[in-house]
Amino acid sequence: MNVKKPLVIMAAVAGTFVLCQCSSEAPPPPGTVRMVDQKAISLMQEARGKEEKNDLSGAIKKYKRVVEKHPLSREAPQARFRMAELYEARKDPAEAFDQYQKLIDRHPDSPLYAKAMERQKEMAFGAASGALTNRVLWMFDVRMDPRNVTEWLNHVRDNAPYAPSAPQAMNVLGNYLATRGRMKEAIEAYQNLVDNHPDSPLAPTAQLQIATLYRQAAADGDRNHVNVARAQEAYEDYLQRYPNTAKAGAARADLAAMKRELIAQQLEVAEYYLTKMKDTNAAIFCYQEVASKGGANPAAAAKAKARLKQLGVTVR
């Protein structure tokens, strides 16, 4: 038996195994960095040199090369953060916010992660208040586009859904939309706050704002039965969740007003059935409903009873 032949085969297999180990090295997991990337280091130095010469555009281009060509380098999150700061300096907040977001998405282990989130929060809140502006045509500063403001505040919430910044962002968004007459979207923001952060100190006010917006819609001419009913429901939710707050007394008074309004609307419906639709049975049913609610709206109940008497219906 030739002993050399098996040994040669074993050596070949072992060599192949070693080669496979070297050649099949998988890419590093997302978020990992290379210890040293000399090219990235050189680009960072070049970018800082551009900054020293006040060439912000040139510096941004260098930082952009770092994040695009060397995304796994230790310098990538630094370049991304600094690029965002330079965009801010150039009055381009939309691009700055986007760069902060990319840092948050791609470098969660970076020491700059928390700073990027805090900077986004400051930008979003500043845009909502009007303190943060956007420069157009290199000379005019204008308020941020409402679409940007809404998107940014939602990012602040989504990036840290369990942090205090989340209900804060929804409260700011609700206020921002409400002042612009966007009632439905404002209510959605407040409702998000109440549903997901019921223990937040902002939650009672948000719940009350929901009721107020529905009531305001009814008072402004849209006396839709749904608006009044939802206002009543929102006041009831407020009193159930936060019965001992300073505004609970006023909320009870507002709830009583909404109940009176709903009964008054029901009386109007009864009149409509009787005089316009000539549907006496439907009218009688509505009058009876109103008559049974004398405790909430005595005046409407009295009118309903009078109508029922005219129609020959016994009133209990």
PADOBA-83427 format. One record per residue (C-alpha): residue number from 1; residue in one letter; x, y, z. Coordinates in nm, 4 decimals. Layout:
<sepas>
{num = NUM	residu = a	xx = X	yy = Y	zz = Z}
...
</sepas>
This chain:
<sepas>
{num = 1	residu = m	xx = 0.0000	yy = 0.0000	zz = 0.0000}
{num = 2	residu = n	xx = 0.1283	yy = 0.3408	zz = -0.0932}
{num = 3	residu = v	xx = 0.1197	yy = 0.5426	zz = 0.2329}
{num = 4	residu = k	xx = 0.2227	yy = 0.8718	zz = 0.0676}
{num = 5	residu = k	xx = -0.0871	yy = 0.8978	zz = -0.1481}
{num = 6	residu = p	xx = -0.3396	yy = 0.9308	zz = 0.1429}
{num = 7	residu = l	xx = -0.1108	yy = 1.1824	zz = 0.3102}
{num = 8	residu = v	xx = -0.0970	yy = 1.3921	zz = -0.0032}
{num = 9	residu = i	xx = -0.4756	yy = 1.3847	zz = -0.0367}
{num = 10	residu = m	xx = -0.5186	yy = 1.4871	zz = 0.3289}
{num = 11	residu = a	xx = -0.2752	yy = 1.7729	zz = 0.2858}
{num = 12	residu = a	xx = -0.4570	yy = 1.8926	zz = -0.0234}
{num = 13	residu = v	xx = -0.7936	yy = 1.8840	zz = 0.1539}
{num = 14	residu = a	xx = -0.6527	yy = 2.0737	zz = 0.4511}
{num = 15	residu = g	xx = -0.5008	yy = 2.3337	zz = 0.2219}
{num = 16	residu = t	xx = -0.8287	yy = 2.3738	zz = 0.0404}
{num = 17	residu = f	xx = -1.0101	yy = 2.4176	zz = 0.3742}
{num = 18	residu = v	xx = -0.7670	yy = 2.6932	zz = 0.4754}
{num = 19	residu = l	xx = -0.8103	yy = 2.8675	zz = 0.1401}
{num = 20	residu = c	xx = -1.1881	yy = 2.8486	zz = 0.1699}
{num = 21	residu = q	xx = -1.1725	yy = 3.0029	zz = 0.5130}
{num = 22	residu = c	xx = -0.9737	yy = 3.2946	zz = 0.3793}
{num = 23	residu = s	xx = -1.1686	yy = 3.3467	zz = 0.0595}
{num = 24	residu = s	xx = -1.5194	yy = 3.3085	zz = 0.2047}
{num = 25	residu = e	xx = -1.4932	yy = 3.5791	zz = 0.4683}
{num = 26	residu = a	xx = -1.8406	yy = 3.7289	zz = 0.5056}
{num = 27	residu = p	xx = -1.8919	yy = 4.1072	zz = 0.5130}
{num = 28	residu = p	xx = -1.9051	yy = 4.2580	zz = 0.8608}
{num = 29	residu = p	xx = -2.2489	yy = 4.2899	zz = 1.0193}
{num = 30	residu = p	xx = -2.4329	yy = 4.6199	zz = 0.9729}
{num = 31	residu = g	xx = -2.3172	yy = 4.8905	zz = 1.2092}
{num = 32	residu = t	xx = -1.9679	yy = 4.7483	zz = 1.2540}
{num = 33	residu = v	xx = -1.6650	yy = 4.9570	zz = 1.1649}
{num = 34	residu = r	xx = -1.3149	yy = 4.8933	zz = 1.0428}
{num = 35	residu = m	xx = -1.0485	yy = 4.9790	zz = 1.2937}
{num = 36	residu = v	xx = -0.8381	yy = 5.1807	zz = 1.0500}
{num = 37	residu = d	xx = -0.9351	yy = 5.3191	zz = 0.7116}
{num = 38	residu = q	xx = -0.6539	yy = 5.5410	zz = 0.5986}
{num = 39	residu = k	xx = -0.8392	yy = 5.6780	zz = 0.2990}
{num = 40	residu = a	xx = -1.1315	yy = 5.7816	zz = 0.5181}
{num = 41	residu = i	xx = -0.8904	yy = 5.9492	zz = 0.7588}
{num = 42	residu = s	xx = -0.7317	yy = 6.1413	zz = 0.4716}
{num = 43	residu = l	xx = -1.0711	yy = 6.2554	zz = 0.3439}
{num = 44	residu = m	xx = -1.1638	yy = 6.3788	zz = 0.6918}
{num = 45	residu = q	xx = -0.8428	yy = 6.5799	zz = 0.7060}
{num = 46	residu = e	xx = -0.9134	yy = 6.7265	zz = 0.3646}
{num = 47	residu = a	xx = -1.2679	yy = 6.8159	zz = 0.4723}
{num = 48	residu = r	xx = -1.1429	yy = 6.9959	zz = 0.7826}
{num = 49	residu = g	xx = -0.8942	yy = 7.1817	zz = 0.5661}
{num = 50	residu = k	xx = -1.1816	yy = 7.2994	zz = 0.3483}
{num = 51	residu = e	xx = -1.3661	yy = 7.4167	zz = 0.6571}
{num = 52	residu = e	xx = -1.0652	yy = 7.6190	zz = 0.7721}
{num = 53	residu = k	xx = -1.0802	yy = 7.8009	zz = 0.4396}
{num = 54	residu = n	xx = -1.4578	yy = 7.8545	zz = 0.4881}
{num = 55	residu = d	xx = -1.5259	yy = 7.6349	zz = 0.1869}
{num = 56	residu = l	xx = -1.8341	yy = 7.4664	zz = 0.3285}
{num = 57	residu = s	xx = -1.9434	yy = 7.3224	zz = -0.0046}
{num = 58	residu = g	xx = -1.6028	yy = 7.1647	zz = -0.0553}
{num = 59	residu = a	xx = -1.6039	yy = 7.0265	zz = 0.2986}
{num = 60	residu = i	xx = -1.9482	yy = 6.8742	zz = 0.2497}
{num = 61	residu = k	xx = -1.8281	yy = 6.7020	zz = -0.0682}
{num = 62	residu = k	xx = -1.5360	yy = 6.5458	zz = 0.1203}
{num = 63	residu = y	xx = -1.7559	yy = 6.4307	zz = 0.4079}
{num = 64	residu = k	xx = -2.0001	yy = 6.2897	zz = 0.1555}
{num = 65	residu = r	xx = -1.7220	yy = 6.0832	zz = 0.0000}
{num = 66	residu = v	xx = -1.6462	yy = 5.9388	zz = 0.3419}
{num = 67	residu = v	xx = -2.0022	yy = 5.8214	zz = 0.4028}
{num = 68	residu = e	xx = -2.0541	yy = 5.6994	zz = 0.0467}
{num = 69	residu = k	xx = -1.7197	yy = 5.5311	zz = -0.0213}
{num = 70	residu = h	xx = -1.6246	yy = 5.4306	zz = 0.3337}
{num = 71	residu = p	xx = -1.9549	yy = 5.3639	zz = 0.5133}
{num = 72	residu = l	xx = -1.7982	yy = 5.1089	zz = 0.7515}
{num = 73	residu = s	xx = -1.5132	yy = 5.3311	zz = 0.8591}
{num = 74	residu = r	xx = -1.4895	yy = 5.4709	zz = 1.2090}
{num = 75	residu = e	xx = -1.5029	yy = 5.8152	zz = 1.0500}
{num = 76	residu = a	xx = -1.8396	yy = 5.7636	zz = 0.8744}
{num = 77	residu = p	xx = -2.0722	yy = 5.8688	zz = 1.1598}
{num = 78	residu = q	xx = -1.8435	yy = 6.1632	zz = 1.2388}
{num = 79	residu = a	xx = -1.8559	yy = 6.2714	zz = 0.8753}
{num = 80	residu = r	xx = -2.2337	yy = 6.2321	zz = 0.8650}
{num = 81	residu = f	xx = -2.2816	yy = 6.4395	zz = 1.1799}
{num = 82	residu = r	xx = -2.0461	yy = 6.7140	zz = 1.0695}
{num = 83	residu = m	xx = -2.2076	yy = 6.7252	zz = 0.7265}
{num = 84	residu = a	xx = -2.5457	yy = 6.7778	zz = 0.8947}
{num = 85	residu = e	xx = -2.4034	yy = 7.0628	zz = 1.1021}
{num = 86	residu = l	xx = -2.2646	yy = 7.2290	zz = 0.7907}
{num = 87	residu = y	xx = -2.5996	yy = 7.2019	zz = 0.6159}
{num = 88	residu = e	xx = -2.7521	yy = 7.3751	zz = 0.9170}
{num = 89	residu = a	xx = -2.4895	yy = 7.6491	zz = 0.8910}
{num = 90	residu = r	xx = -2.5848	yy = 7.6947	zz = 0.5259}
{num = 91	residu = k	xx = -2.9540	yy = 7.7335	zz = 0.6200}
{num = 92	residu = d	xx = -3.0497	yy = 7.4048	zz = 0.4569}
{num = 93	residu = p	xx = -3.2329	yy = 7.2391	zz = 0.7475}
{num = 94	residu = a	xx = -3.4129	yy = 6.9782	zz = 0.5378}
{num = 95	residu = e	xx = -3.0836	yy = 6.8283	zz = 0.4200}
{num = 96	residu = a	xx = -2.9394	yy = 6.8575	zz = 0.7705}
{num = 97	residu = f	xx = -3.2322	yy = 6.6723	zz = 0.9252}
{num = 98	residu = d	xx = -3.1997	yy = 6.3997	zz = 0.6635}
{num = 99	residu = q	xx = -2.8303	yy = 6.3497	zz = 0.7443}
{num = 100	residu = y	xx = -2.9054	yy = 6.3249	zz = 1.1159}
{num = 101	residu = q	xx = -3.1713	yy = 6.0658	zz = 1.0350}
{num = 102	residu = k	xx = -2.9284	yy = 5.8585	zz = 0.8302}
{num = 103	residu = l	xx = -2.6834	yy = 5.8627	zz = 1.1193}
{num = 104	residu = i	xx = -2.9611	yy = 5.7414	zz = 1.3518}
{num = 105	residu = d	xx = -3.0638	yy = 5.4671	zz = 1.1095}
{num = 106	residu = r	xx = -2.7154	yy = 5.3437	zz = 1.0173}
{num = 107	residu = h	xx = -2.4984	yy = 5.4065	zz = 1.3226}
{num = 108	residu = p	xx = -2.7016	yy = 5.3245	zz = 1.6345}
{num = 109	residu = d	xx = -2.3840	yy = 5.2403	zz = 1.8288}
{num = 110	residu = s	xx = -2.2150	yy = 5.5715	zz = 1.7570}
{num = 111	residu = p	xx = -2.1500	yy = 5.8136	zz = 2.0452}
{num = 112	residu = l	xx = -2.3128	yy = 6.0732	zz = 1.8172}
{num = 113	residu = y	xx = -2.6433	yy = 5.8817	zz = 1.8040}
{num = 114	residu = a	xx = -2.8013	yy = 6.0587	zz = 2.1025}
{num = 115	residu = k	xx = -2.6708	yy = 6.3967	zz = 1.9880}
{num = 116	residu = a	xx = -2.8271	yy = 6.3467	zz = 1.6453}
{num = 117	residu = m	xx = -3.1631	yy = 6.2632	zz = 1.8024}
{num = 118	residu = e	xx = -3.1490	yy = 6.5671	zz = 2.0294}
{num = 119	residu = r	xx = -3.0580	yy = 6.7907	zz = 1.7381}
{num = 120	residu = q	xx = -3.3516	yy = 6.6559	zz = 1.5368}
{num = 121	residu = k	xx = -3.5851	yy = 6.7294	zz = 1.8262}
{num = 122	residu = e	xx = -3.4589	yy = 7.0878	zz = 1.8510}
{num = 123	residu = m	xx = -3.4967	yy = 7.1355	zz = 1.4766}
{num = 124	residu = a	xx = -3.8486	yy = 6.9893	zz = 1.4630}
{num = 125	residu = f	xx = -3.9719	yy = 7.1939	zz = 1.7580}
{num = 126	residu = g	xx = -3.8054	yy = 7.5053	zz = 1.6191}
{num = 127	residu = a	xx = -3.9680	yy = 7.4537	zz = 1.2800}
{num = 128	residu = a	xx = -4.3105	yy = 7.4155	zz = 1.4423}
{num = 129	residu = s	xx = -4.2692	yy = 7.7357	zz = 1.6437}
{num = 130	residu = g	xx = -4.1361	yy = 7.9319	zz = 1.3458}
{num = 131	residu = a	xx = -3.7954	yy = 7.9872	zz = 1.5055}
{num = 132	residu = l	xx = -3.6243	yy = 7.7662	zz = 1.2459}
{num = 133	residu = t	xx = -3.6348	yy = 7.8989	zz = 0.8911}
{num = 134	residu = n	xx = -3.5271	yy = 7.7817	zz = 0.5501}
{num = 135	residu = r	xx = -3.3217	yy = 7.9958	zz = 0.3125}
{num = 136	residu = v	xx = -3.4325	yy = 8.0189	zz = -0.0483}
{num = 137	residu = l	xx = -3.2516	yy = 8.1862	zz = -0.3360}
{num = 138	residu = w	xx = -2.9531	yy = 8.2365	zz = -0.1014}
{num = 139	residu = m	xx = -3.1096	yy = 8.5423	zz = 0.0598}
{num = 140	residu = f	xx = -3.4703	yy = 8.4913	zz = 0.1787}
{num = 141	residu = d	xx = -3.5493	yy = 8.3141	zz = 0.5049}
{num = 142	residu = v	xx = -3.8971	yy = 8.1579	zz = 0.5073}
{num = 143	residu = r	xx = -4.0890	yy = 7.9340	zz = 0.7438}
{num = 144	residu = m	xx = -4.0500	yy = 7.5608	zz = 0.7004}
{num = 145	residu = d	xx = -4.2905	yy = 7.3762	zz = 0.4740}
{num = 146	residu = p	xx = -4.5691	yy = 7.2216	zz = 0.6888}
{num = 147	residu = r	xx = -4.4957	yy = 6.8870	zz = 0.5254}
{num = 148	residu = n	xx = -4.1415	yy = 6.9007	zz = 0.6628}
{num = 149	residu = v	xx = -4.2639	yy = 6.9991	zz = 1.0072}
{num = 150	residu = t	xx = -4.5142	yy = 6.7128	zz = 1.0203}
{num = 151	residu = e	xx = -4.2610	yy = 6.4599	zz = 0.8904}
{num = 152	residu = w	xx = -3.9915	yy = 6.5734	zz = 1.1339}
{num = 153	residu = l	xx = -4.2145	yy = 6.5576	zz = 1.4396}
{num = 154	residu = n	xx = -4.3247	yy = 6.2078	zz = 1.3412}
{num = 155	residu = h	xx = -3.9578	yy = 6.1071	zz = 1.3073}
{num = 156	residu = v	xx = -3.8873	yy = 6.2400	zz = 1.6572}
{num = 157	residu = r	xx = -4.1692	yy = 6.0204	zz = 1.7871}
{num = 158	residu = d	xx = -4.0729	yy = 5.7107	zz = 1.5887}
{num = 159	residu = n	xx = -3.7000	yy = 5.7287	zz = 1.6648}
{num = 160	residu = a	xx = -3.7656	yy = 5.7013	zz = 2.0395}
{num = 161	residu = p	xx = -4.1293	yy = 5.5916	zz = 2.0895}
{num = 162	residu = y	xx = -4.0879	yy = 5.5300	zz = 2.4633}
{num = 163	residu = a	xx = -3.8894	yy = 5.8418	zz = 2.5474}
{num = 164	residu = p	xx = -4.0468	yy = 6.1632	zz = 2.6811}
{num = 165	residu = s	xx = -3.9706	yy = 6.3228	zz = 2.3453}
{num = 166	residu = a	xx = -4.2432	yy = 6.1101	zz = 2.1782}
{num = 167	residu = p	xx = -4.5455	yy = 6.2604	zz = 2.3582}
{num = 168	residu = q	xx = -4.3783	yy = 6.6007	zz = 2.3424}
{num = 169	residu = a	xx = -4.3529	yy = 6.5703	zz = 1.9641}
{num = 170	residu = m	xx = -4.7188	yy = 6.4683	zz = 1.9304}
{num = 171	residu = n	xx = -4.8282	yy = 6.7567	zz = 2.1515}
{num = 172	residu = v	xx = -4.6289	yy = 7.0047	zz = 1.9427}
{num = 173	residu = l	xx = -4.7683	yy = 6.8497	zz = 1.6231}
{num = 174	residu = g	xx = -5.1250	yy = 6.8688	zz = 1.7514}
{num = 175	residu = n	xx = -5.0834	yy = 7.2356	zz = 1.8445}
{num = 176	residu = y	xx = -4.9144	yy = 7.3106	zz = 1.5120}
{num = 177	residu = l	xx = -5.1919	yy = 7.1521	zz = 1.3060}
{num = 178	residu = a	xx = -5.4725	yy = 7.2959	zz = 1.5183}
{num = 179	residu = t	xx = -5.3509	yy = 7.6527	zz = 1.4671}
{num = 180	residu = r	xx = -5.3628	yy = 7.5886	zz = 1.0918}
{num = 181	residu = g	xx = -5.7194	yy = 7.4642	zz = 1.0974}
{num = 182	residu = r	xx = -5.6244	yy = 7.1049	zz = 1.0207}
{num = 183	residu = m	xx = -5.8631	yy = 6.9657	zz = 1.2816}
{num = 184	residu = k	xx = -5.8696	yy = 6.6006	zz = 1.1777}
{num = 185	residu = e	xx = -5.4902	yy = 6.5677	zz = 1.1690}
{num = 186	residu = a	xx = -5.4531	yy = 6.7605	zz = 1.4946}
{num = 187	residu = i	xx = -5.6962	yy = 6.5257	zz = 1.6666}
{num = 188	residu = e	xx = -5.5020	yy = 6.2262	zz = 1.5336}
{num = 189	residu = a	xx = -5.1809	yy = 6.3646	zz = 1.6855}
{num = 190	residu = y	xx = -5.3439	yy = 6.4285	zz = 2.0231}
{num = 191	residu = q	xx = -5.5104	yy = 6.0870	zz = 2.0134}
{num = 192	residu = n	xx = -5.1738	yy = 5.9236	zz = 1.9438}
{num = 193	residu = l	xx = -5.0380	yy = 6.0936	zz = 2.2547}
{num = 194	residu = v	xx = -5.3303	yy = 5.9887	zz = 2.4747}
{num = 195	residu = d	xx = -5.3407	yy = 5.6290	zz = 2.3486}
{num = 196	residu = n	xx = -4.9677	yy = 5.5594	zz = 2.3634}
{num = 197	residu = h	xx = -4.8656	yy = 5.7781	zz = 2.6580}
{num = 198	residu = p	xx = -5.1659	yy = 5.7940	zz = 2.8936}
{num = 199	residu = d	xx = -4.9392	yy = 5.8610	zz = 3.1921}
{num = 200	residu = s	xx = -4.7616	yy = 6.1540	zz = 3.0313}
{num = 201	residu = p	xx = -4.8243	yy = 6.4890	zz = 3.2015}
{num = 202	residu = l	xx = -4.9272	yy = 6.6112	zz = 2.8565}
{num = 203	residu = a	xx = -5.2044	yy = 6.3520	zz = 2.8157}
{num = 204	residu = p	xx = -5.4857	yy = 6.5295	zz = 3.0079}
{num = 205	residu = t	xx = -5.4449	yy = 6.8487	zz = 2.8065}
{num = 206	residu = a	xx = -5.4295	yy = 6.6492	zz = 2.4826}
{num = 207	residu = q	xx = -5.7549	yy = 6.4710	zz = 2.5651}
{num = 208	residu = l	xx = -5.9191	yy = 6.8018	zz = 2.6452}
{num = 209	residu = q	xx = -5.7902	yy = 6.9446	zz = 2.3175}
{num = 210	residu = i	xx = -5.9624	yy = 6.6630	zz = 2.1289}
{num = 211	residu = a	xx = -6.2940	yy = 6.7554	zz = 2.2898}
{num = 212	residu = t	xx = -6.2354	yy = 7.1263	zz = 2.2302}
{num = 213	residu = l	xx = -6.1605	yy = 7.0779	zz = 1.8603}
{num = 214	residu = y	xx = -6.4773	yy = 6.8771	zz = 1.8031}
{num = 215	residu = r	xx = -6.6787	yy = 7.1360	zz = 1.9942}
{num = 216	residu = q	xx = -6.5146	yy = 7.4186	zz = 1.8018}
{num = 217	residu = a	xx = -6.6052	yy = 7.2523	zz = 1.4723}
{num = 218	residu = a	xx = -6.9678	yy = 7.2416	zz = 1.5852}
{num = 219	residu = a	xx = -6.9613	yy = 7.6027	zz = 1.7048}
{num = 220	residu = d	xx = -6.8003	yy = 7.7306	zz = 1.3843}
{num = 221	residu = g	xx = -7.1032	yy = 7.6363	zz = 1.1780}
{num = 222	residu = d	xx = -7.0509	yy = 7.2650	zz = 1.1205}
{num = 223	residu = r	xx = -7.3276	yy = 7.1541	zz = 1.3570}
{num = 224	residu = n	xx = -7.2859	yy = 6.8008	zz = 1.2348}
{num = 225	residu = h	xx = -7.4387	yy = 6.5592	zz = 1.4831}
{num = 226	residu = v	xx = -7.1182	yy = 6.3543	zz = 1.4677}
{num = 227	residu = n	xx = -6.9002	yy = 6.6465	zz = 1.5800}
{num = 228	residu = v	xx = -7.1198	yy = 6.7158	zz = 1.8806}
{num = 229	residu = a	xx = -7.1415	yy = 6.3468	zz = 1.9717}
{num = 230	residu = r	xx = -6.7655	yy = 6.3060	zz = 1.9483}
{num = 231	residu = a	xx = -6.7094	yy = 6.6146	zz = 2.1593}
{num = 232	residu = q	xx = -6.9380	yy = 6.4655	zz = 2.4240}
{num = 233	residu = e	xx = -6.7504	yy = 6.1360	zz = 2.4072}
{num = 234	residu = a	xx = -6.4138	yy = 6.3115	zz = 2.4352}
{num = 235	residu = y	xx = -6.5260	yy = 6.5063	zz = 2.7439}
{num = 236	residu = e	xx = -6.6530	yy = 6.1822	zz = 2.8978}
{num = 237	residu = d	xx = -6.3178	yy = 6.0148	zz = 2.8293}
{num = 238	residu = y	xx = -6.1381	yy = 6.3075	zz = 2.9893}
{num = 239	residu = l	xx = -6.3474	yy = 6.2925	zz = 3.3059}
{num = 240	residu = q	xx = -6.3130	yy = 5.9160	zz = 3.3264}
{num = 241	residu = r	xx = -5.9343	yy = 5.9213	zz = 3.2873}
{num = 242	residu = y	xx = -5.8518	yy = 6.2430	zz = 3.4705}
{num = 243	residu = p	xx = -6.1389	yy = 6.3164	zz = 3.7128}
{num = 244	residu = n	xx = -5.9295	yy = 6.5076	zz = 3.9649}
{num = 245	residu = t	xx = -5.7495	yy = 6.7553	zz = 3.7424}
{num = 246	residu = a	xx = -5.7848	yy = 7.1299	zz = 3.7799}
{num = 247	residu = k	xx = -5.9934	yy = 7.1510	zz = 3.4624}
{num = 248	residu = a	xx = -6.2344	yy = 6.8693	zz = 3.5523}
{num = 249	residu = g	xx = -6.5030	yy = 7.1144	zz = 3.6679}
{num = 250	residu = a	xx = -6.4940	yy = 7.3086	zz = 3.3421}
{num = 251	residu = a	xx = -6.4975	yy = 6.9805	zz = 3.1484}
{num = 252	residu = r	xx = -6.8169	yy = 6.8737	zz = 3.3303}
{num = 253	residu = a	xx = -6.9802	yy = 7.2025	zz = 3.2362}
{num = 254	residu = d	xx = -6.8722	yy = 7.1583	zz = 2.8737}
{num = 255	residu = l	xx = -7.0006	yy = 6.8009	zz = 2.8747}
{num = 256	residu = a	xx = -7.3403	yy = 6.9227	zz = 2.9975}
{num = 257	residu = a	xx = -7.3436	yy = 7.1811	zz = 2.7180}
{num = 258	residu = m	xx = -7.2734	yy = 6.9114	zz = 2.4587}
{num = 259	residu = k	xx = -7.5548	yy = 6.6977	zz = 2.5941}
{num = 260	residu = r	xx = -7.7941	yy = 6.9941	zz = 2.5709}
{num = 261	residu = e	xx = -7.6797	yy = 7.0555	zz = 2.2143}
{num = 262	residu = l	xx = -7.7377	yy = 6.6940	zz = 2.1127}
{num = 263	residu = i	xx = -8.0908	yy = 6.7021	zz = 2.2566}
{num = 264	residu = a	xx = -8.1598	yy = 7.0322	zz = 2.0798}
{num = 265	residu = q	xx = -8.0449	yy = 6.8745	zz = 1.7536}
{num = 266	residu = q	xx = -8.2729	yy = 6.5789	zz = 1.8144}
{num = 267	residu = l	xx = -8.5645	yy = 6.8191	zz = 1.8629}
{num = 268	residu = e	xx = -8.4783	yy = 6.9801	zz = 1.5280}
{num = 269	residu = v	xx = -8.4824	yy = 6.6363	zz = 1.3661}
{num = 270	residu = a	xx = -8.8285	yy = 6.5707	zz = 1.5122}
{num = 271	residu = e	xx = -8.9523	yy = 6.9023	zz = 1.3707}
{num = 272	residu = y	xx = -8.8046	yy = 6.8156	zz = 1.0317}
{num = 273	residu = y	xx = -8.9825	yy = 6.4808	zz = 1.0224}
{num = 274	residu = l	xx = -9.3117	yy = 6.6413	zz = 1.1223}
{num = 275	residu = t	xx = -9.3127	yy = 6.9535	zz = 0.9032}
{num = 276	residu = k	xx = -9.0960	yy = 6.8608	zz = 0.6033}
{num = 277	residu = m	xx = -9.1104	yy = 6.4847	zz = 0.5678}
{num = 278	residu = k	xx = -9.4675	yy = 6.4503	zz = 0.6964}
{num = 279	residu = d	xx = -9.3556	yy = 6.1366	zz = 0.8772}
{num = 280	residu = t	xx = -9.5584	yy = 6.1565	zz = 1.1988}
{num = 281	residu = n	xx = -9.4417	yy = 5.8238	zz = 1.3412}
{num = 282	residu = a	xx = -9.0737	yy = 5.9161	zz = 1.3089}
{num = 283	residu = a	xx = -9.1438	yy = 6.2581	zz = 1.4574}
{num = 284	residu = i	xx = -9.3267	yy = 6.1093	zz = 1.7549}
{num = 285	residu = f	xx = -9.0378	yy = 5.8729	zz = 1.8251}
{num = 286	residu = c	xx = -8.7884	yy = 6.1650	zz = 1.8287}
{num = 287	residu = y	xx = -9.0163	yy = 6.3834	zz = 2.0423}
{num = 288	residu = q	xx = -9.0475	yy = 6.1023	zz = 2.2961}
{num = 289	residu = e	xx = -8.6691	yy = 6.0682	zz = 2.3112}
{num = 290	residu = v	xx = -8.6289	yy = 6.4412	zz = 2.3750}
{num = 291	residu = a	xx = -8.9099	yy = 6.4459	zz = 2.6308}
{num = 292	residu = s	xx = -8.7354	yy = 6.1736	zz = 2.8324}
{num = 293	residu = k	xx = -8.4220	yy = 6.3889	zz = 2.8715}
{num = 294	residu = g	xx = -8.5638	yy = 6.6762	zz = 3.0663}
{num = 295	residu = g	xx = -8.2820	yy = 6.6625	zz = 3.3173}
{num = 296	residu = a	xx = -8.0232	yy = 6.7487	zz = 3.0525}
{num = 297	residu = n	xx = -8.2268	yy = 7.0001	zz = 2.8497}
{num = 298	residu = p	xx = -8.5496	yy = 7.1087	zz = 3.0236}
{num = 299	residu = a	xx = -8.6435	yy = 7.3637	zz = 2.7555}
{num = 300	residu = a	xx = -8.6192	yy = 7.1149	zz = 2.4697}
{num = 301	residu = a	xx = -8.8047	yy = 6.8511	zz = 2.6710}
{num = 302	residu = a	xx = -9.0901	yy = 7.0951	zz = 2.7386}
{num = 303	residu = k	xx = -9.1248	yy = 7.1735	zz = 2.3662}
{num = 304	residu = a	xx = -9.1247	yy = 6.8031	zz = 2.2817}
{num = 305	residu = k	xx = -9.3990	yy = 6.7323	zz = 2.5359}
{num = 306	residu = a	xx = -9.6071	yy = 7.0150	zz = 2.3946}
{num = 307	residu = r	xx = -9.5744	yy = 6.8725	zz = 2.0444}
{num = 308	residu = l	xx = -9.6677	yy = 6.5245	zz = 2.1622}
{num = 309	residu = k	xx = -9.9777	yy = 6.6642	zz = 2.3312}
{num = 310	residu = q	xx = -10.0751	yy = 6.8357	zz = 2.0035}
{num = 311	residu = l	xx = -10.0354	yy = 6.5027	zz = 1.8260}
{num = 312	residu = g	xx = -10.2590	yy = 6.3305	zz = 2.0788}
{num = 313	residu = v	xx = -9.9796	yy = 6.1250	zz = 2.2319}
{num = 314	residu = t	xx = -9.9859	yy = 6.0598	zz = 2.6060}
{num = 315	residu = v	xx = -9.6758	yy = 6.1953	zz = 2.7715}
{num = 316	residu = r	xx = -9.5431	yy = 6.0116	zz = 3.0759}
</sepas>
